[in-house]
Amino acid sequence: MTRPYRRRPTISRPRDLLLTAGFLFLLILVAARLDPSGEDASFSGPFRVIDGDTLALGSERLRLSGIDAPEIMQTCRRTDGSEWPCGREAKDRLGALMRDGQARGAVPECHGAAMDQYRRRLVTCTINGDSLNGRMVRDGYAIGTGLLTFRREQSLAEAEHVGIWSGTFETPRAYRKRMDAAAENKDMRDIWLKLKEMMALHWL
């Protein structure tokens, strides 16, 4: 009795090439979002506070790396359901941390090399050796963005119910996405209204 012939599985070369191309494409996207080509640069204050995770020094914009603070117009909710301006308070908290350090004679310093997609330099900032990035997370005015970055600080803030952890909040990323979608929908509505107006004209 002859055994039925079974074709050995073969590796699909086109499929492998496609997977490799897809992987390379993802690497290119990551490199495009975070441009590490710049040299490590250092900056000394005083800085101007833009929001809870962004500073300015002249025309240079510095983004505190590893954290994400509420957007300036974002609100959060307390346990009783009332809203509070967590975005503005995050900005105020970052400013207060810098002023407190300067009052003790310390100069805030930031350093970093990578640039984000908005051409802001990603930096780590310290005052007297204390990380401003980590302090914003520890005080409950920002969340850590990495799998391990500032996890301890965030766990402590959450356990103590401080800052945004005192109630409920929308993550800054989700808030930005919702605002972008709302702006896009508004643009589409405006275009549609303009078209309706044009169609309603009595052309001669």
N, C-alpha and C positions, 0 to 999 in steps of 0.2 A: 504494500500500500504506500503510495507516494504521499508525502506530506505537502499540503498546499503551500505554494510559494508566498512568502511574505516579504514585501518590499521593506528594506531597511529605511528607517527615517533618515532623511537627509536634511542638512541645514540649508535653509533658504538664503542664498546669498543676497538676493535683492532685499529680503526682509532685514538681514543683518546690516546691510548698507543703510537702509532707511532708519533703523534704530540708532545707528552711529551718527547719522546726520542729525537726527532729532536731538540726541544728547549734546552734540556740538552746538546746535542752535540754542539750547537752553543755557549753555555756558556763555555764549555770546550775549544773551539777554541779561544774565547776571552781571557780566562785565560792563554792559552798557548802563545798568542801573547804579552800580558802584564802581566808579572809575578810580582805580588805585594807582594810576600813572603818576600822580603828583607826588612831590617829595614831602616828607613829614615837615610840617610847619608848626611853629609855636606862636601864640598870641597872648598878650598881657592886657589886662583891663586898664581903665574901666570900660565895660561893655554896655551897650544899650540892649535892654530886654525886649524882644519882639513878642514872644509868647512863652509858654511853659517849657519849651525845649529848643528855642531858637534865640541866638544872640546876634548882635551886629557890632562890627568894629569898622567904622568908616563904611566903605562900600562892600566889605566882606560879610557874608552871611555864614554863621556857624550853627550847625545842627548838632545838638547833644546826642551822641551815638548810644545805641542800646536801649533807648527809652522812647516813649510816645506819650505826650501830655495832651489833655483835652484841648480842642481848638478854641480860639479866643472867644467865639460866640457860642460855644457849646454850654449846655446846662446839664446838671445832674439832679437826681432826686434824693431827698432825705427819706428816712424810714416812715415819716408821716405823709409822704407823697408830695411835699412842697419842693419847688425847684430852687436851685441855687446856682450862681454863675461860676461853675467849676473851671471853665476856661480862663476867665479873667483872674480868678483866685490862684490858678496855677502860675500865671504870669507874675502876679504879685508875690507869690511865694519864692519864685526863683530870684526876683529882684531883692527880696528881703534877705535871702541867704547870702547874696553877694554884698549887700550893704553891711550885714552883721560882720562878715569877714573883714571888710575894709575898715570897719570901726575898730577892729582889733589890730590894725596895721598890716593886714595880709593883702596881697595883690592876687586877684583871680587870674589863673593861667589856664590856657587851653592848648591842646596840641592834637594833630591828626593829619592824615594824608589823603584818605579816600574822599571822593566827592559823590554826592547823591545825584538823582536825575534832574534836580533843580539847580545844580551847580553850587550847592551849599557844601561847605567842608564839614565832614563828620568828625567831631572832636570829643575828647574827654577833658572835662574842666575840673580843676581843683582849687581849693582855698585852704592853705595851711595843711595840705595833704589830704583834706577831706573831699571826696568825690561829689561834685554837684549833681552829676548824673544819678549816682546811687542815692543821694540825699533826697532828690525829688521823688524817687520811687518809695523810699522809706517813709517819707512824710505823707504819702498817699496822693500825690499830685501828678503822678505819671505811672505808666505800667512798663514793665520790662518787655522788650521785643524779641529777645533771643530765648532759646530753650533753657539756657543756664544763666544768662546775664541777669544779674540783680534779682535772682529768684528768692534769695534769703530776705532781701529788703522788702520785696513785694509780699512775701508770706507774713512778715511781721506787721506790715501795714494793714493787710487784710484781717489778721487775727485781732488787731487792736481797733479795727473799724475807724481808721483815720482817713481824712480827705475823701476821695471818691468812694472809698470802701465804707463810708458811714451810711450809705444807702445803696441805690442802684444807679448804674450809669451805662451809657453806650460807649463801646470802645472808640477811641479817636478814629481808627481806620474805618469802622462801620459808619461813623458820623460823616466822614469825608465822602464816602461812597454814596451815602444817601443824599448829601447836599449836591454832589455832582450829578446824580440822576435827576434830582429836582430841577437843577439849572438846565439840564438837557431837555427835560420835558417842557420847561417854560419856553425855551428857544423854539421847540417844535410848535407849541401853541401859538407863539407870536408869528411864526412863518405861516401857519394855517390861517390865522386871522387876516394877515396881509393878503393872502391869496383870495380869501373870501371877499375882501374889500375890492380887489381888482376885478373879480368875477362879477361883482354887483354893479360895476360902472356901466353906464350906457354909452358904449363906444359909438362914435359918429362915423 
